[in-house]
């Protein structure tokens, strides 16, 4: 026993010593590592997080949901359909090539050929280099989301990629999926997929004002949440995300770690299919169901406070967020609405939910089913892993289905386009509207909002859509999932975090 | 010469087993989910997904897909992983050392503990230590591996901070490319908790098995006769009795390899151990069908190899046993 204790002390000293020597090394753990080094291969949070480390966007979101200039030092709107981006001078890629307007044009062309990103850039009809440091973008109509979209442009080293192989390959080996030359604060020095990625600071980084002092960053994917938390508490890693709701208290109680949470932008909803189940076509039934769901209860009990109750798609800060809309749990009202409906004695409905896609997804569905039972809606619930869930979702295989959504554009219209507009296989609109809800006014306002550049008018349109969806009980909004990160107390993580969940690790300061 | 005939027969058997597994794997792949969902972002249109599906050949009829797979498989190509974008077999082989060392470590633990403990319990039936070991083993069998693993992480990794909580740590690459954790101090420290977790299910089982077999052997005529002949107690116990308990132990051990592989999936997941089991679970989550099928075929191969080894070991332990198919 005594030797064991000596051994433990020795290990502790050893671990402490290494910790001291590598003060500017950041060991961090996410639930997954990037699928590819190609920033255009897959549109996902993981890809964008990586892009912010090895590339820089033209401009990026700041914590107040505004835009900060990055590789574009400024921009100006020439007319309703034209925007000019002035590029920063003297920026070099990791390969040593200078970054010019030609690279930006090349990158945008490449984005327009990526199956994942082309949708975002569909409105950008022409992109030209006016001179070495000016890029002009023309859109097919007035575009209010020009700057939102520009946050997705991470200029790539066109010479470097043209030599190695420029294609975007979704499946299979490609040059760009393994090799990288960007402008970002880090380069990749080692990568073993699924095991670790080692980032080294770019010594020639253009942003000399960046306070960031991390010289080496090591990303280890740790899939299991308890293991990830244990790794942080044990001091094996300095920064983790996401943090599961069950461990929030434990991290807060730990004096060597700190927790940062933020109200997120991913809305969790239940969609009701009136086409499959006639009861759900009855507005009073839908209203009764919305009134029967105790959002606050779900957030408090199941999410452990790790969520913000929602009555609409758009989170606060989005243009479409309508401050008048409040969660409306009221069981008595729900029962009376049900009595007034065409189904006073209740009905049965099927429900499907994923069990590994959203935080506590299946528990939320179980709770919702129990709540609906109180107004005599008998739910037959099936839960399944996301791999099986998505094909079912595409088939519209149940009367009630769960869907969570985060707007890639950080704009309200994106919610309506995918979740609430009349499904149309041609345009792809309403692709995730499993309930088949259809309202001409919603369609019209959403489409109009996509070309409305007057912000006040646009806000009015978007908020009206929220109001219609609310009054019609088009779907059951539950909550916005909170975001949580945890770090060692010497890692000054707060300033680099944002609601998009793109930690700007290039600017991260780690103290001794 | 019958050893060569035996090996050839086993090789044919292995091919048949792997063929059947591949057929089963292929026929269930549609139920594993839609790989396209994992390959593209949320807002990619259905039309765009269909184009990709066509490119991957996923819209071809079952027999066309299977024939293409078999054609490649006979050339040693089991398909390309969607996620790793490398040949599935290469990906699995790259993860094999980690799993092999984990299994080796836990086999070492449970053999070095279960044999002495089993013998002790068989000889000293009434001692308090026996009582304790026997009740502890019941507990050990009943607690699921992932729970044991999480408890170990919590106790030794988080609370006491004696041992690392996840991963393989520092590894040493052998000249032939095998990455080993046995040769570095850090690698050994990282092996301790996962190996204990993995052995936690086998250890109690083997203790009970060895005890039962040993007790039976101790009561047989040849043991009594050996005693009567005046042989020393240790010789009677460890040579005459123990050797005869080994046969059933090896049989069960061979069968348990399957269970052990199943439990590497759980253990590796909890410890973020970069081995085949964790790889498999991830592949299932990502609907990486080529990798899933390659994994189950590979595991089928391991089963055949292990059973072949078990048959050889029989003949070593008991010369009266003949290899299956040998002329008596």
Interface residues (C-beta under 8 A of the other chain):
Chain A: X7 X8 X11 X12 X15 X35 X36 X42 X43 X44 X115 X116 X118 X119 X120 X170 X171 X172 X173 X174 X177 X192 X193 X194 X195 X220 X221 X222 X223 X224 X226 X227 X230 X231 X233 X234 X235 X236 X356 X385 X386 X387 X388 X390 X391 X394 X405 X408 X414 X418 X425 X428 X431 X432
Chain B: X31 X32 X33 X34 X37 X38 X39 X40 X41 X42 X43 X44 X45 X46 X47 X48 X51 X52 X55 X56 X80 X82 X83 X84 X85 X86 X150 X153 X154 X157 X158 X160 X161 X162 X163 X164 X165 X166 X167 X189 X269 X270 X271 X272 X274 X278 X279 X282 X284 X285 X286 X287
